Amino acid sequence: MCEVEDDYPGEPLYEAVATTVAVSATSVVQKCMKCKTNSAVLVIRVGDAFCKSCFKEYFVHKFRAMLGKTRLIFPGEQVLLALSGGPTSSAMLCQVQEGLAREAPKKLRFSPGIVHIDEGAVCGRSLEERQETLSQLERMFQASGFSYHIVFLEEVFKLPNSMLHSVSCSPASHGENYKEAVDGFLQKQRETLVHAEQKPTAVEQLNFTHAEDPVQRKLGQLSIDDVFTDLSSGSTLTETSTRAKCKFTLAQTEAVKELFSSIKTLTAKEELLQTLRHHLLLYTARINGYTKIMMGDSCTRLAVKLLTNISLGRGASLAIDTGFSDNRYGDVIIVRPMREYSSKEIAFYNKLFDVPNVFTPALDTKASDKASIHRLTESFVNKLQADFPSTVSTVYRTSEKLNTACSDLCGAEQPDKCLLCLCAMNSKIEEASAFHATLISEKLSLKQVPDQMPEVPEQPCCGGGGDGEENNGKCCDMQSETACFSTDCGNRTTNLLALLCYSCRLTIKDMVSLDLLPQYVLSEAERRKRRAQVKEQIEEFLLAPEKETDVASS
């Protein structure tokens, strides 16, 4: 028989309960480490206990200090906030709102906008479920007072062919001196207050209290419900049916599903989804005049991403994948102001100050820990963090010390970039590297012994009609821009892989057919191949970079 008053010091359950009670009692009695007067309501780390007001000051200061010390976002600059509706991006939106408030010290001086990418087509969600989620997100965006753009993943099939063209870093109009830019911005504010008393002040413009024009106001009142109402009826979405310029059909939704169903592994699906997501963010920023994109990547997420990218062979691009700024695109820079926050701090902040967020199922929702490399790494880091609280911070601090040899993308000589992720490709491949061994294996696998090669009658590519009348001279029943790279369709994959980095090669190899890729990717691959062929033909007429320097100096 068990008795209530008996002690069981040797039982693990008893010891765990006793430890929990002791910690709870300590946290109640413990004072705030900052003000030393109020009782602590949370403990971030061992010895870091905060009351509610001091924790808010600590959280806000960390965000503004991150933006202040980097000095990448200049006054009056257009910044696009990439929001998924999750805890981290919602906390980032709250910080921007407070930073633009009138009573805020050290106010933020940029002009924000919001973008959300709906990935429901990949996750197998119905139109009704996507409609309900987007309605909740739209209410949250409207409450912020910022202009917002809702982009659908289906829009990757209508991106322009120039989407992946290399864009050089254009000189900033505000100059390189941050202090001069701030002084000039404040001077413009004073001039506006003096010469335009009847117009909205610059402060009100920054706080987005000015009214929009009648057309934009009417479009803003349209609900996202209209989008899915037209879609469910079988019609094509038009620009008049929603505030954002989104237009897709059910055929494009099926094309997205077919694209991701053709990929064998969940790891490759997540990598391709992330690539297409970045392409949509980049395109939205360019057409709307944004020069910066804020991503809600926390310290915990970046620690997992660091280890994941190493496992996927993206070690050469770790600095831009996990750093504060990512300038691989040239004209648009990605910044990560939430990289100093752990997921625990963000969860506490959202709980204490009632920050709204919307749960959106992802591609790996309800997947097992071993379903993909991303899930396995995340599980490993979280379990290790539970036993060793300094795990995430140690991995994160390691990422801060990383740097790439060719980090200056604005130099005179533009390095070759990957077709998908647009990272600089390592052209100097050592013979003792795994990448070099992979290239040799691919070349040997394409070779066959002449005696064993079967005799195949000559016919056009992909077995099309010999007269060429049905296909109008187009290969693979496709447009000329996406025609096969050679007369042999077996070389098409090889030609495409030559334009990719090592990690993106692994993603493409998991695909069943390359024809399912979006149009702009195939068009850019064909364009690069033709440029390489032309360059090879005129190679002997070109001056070497050293000779060009000598001629210019003389």
BELMOVEN-V505082 format. One record per helix or strand of 3 or more residues. SS is the DSSP state (H for helix, E for strand). FROM is the first residue (numbers start at 0). TO is the last residue. Records with the same first field share a line. If there is no record, write none. Layout:
BEGIN
SS = FROM-TO ; FROM-TO
END
This chain:
BEGIN
H = 11-28 ; 51-69 ; 86-98 ; 126-143 ; 152-157 ; 160-163 ; 177-194 ; 201-205 ; 213-220 ; 224-231 ; 238-240 ; 249-260 ; 265-286 ; 298-310 ; 314-321 ; 342-351 ; 372-386 ; 390-399 ; 433-445 ; 449-451 ; 460-462 ; 474-476 ; 479-481 ; 488-496 ; 501-508 ; 513-515 ; 518-536 ; 538-540 ; 544-552
E = 41-44 ; 47-49 ; 77-81 ; 110-117 ; 146-151 ; 291-293 ; 332-334
END
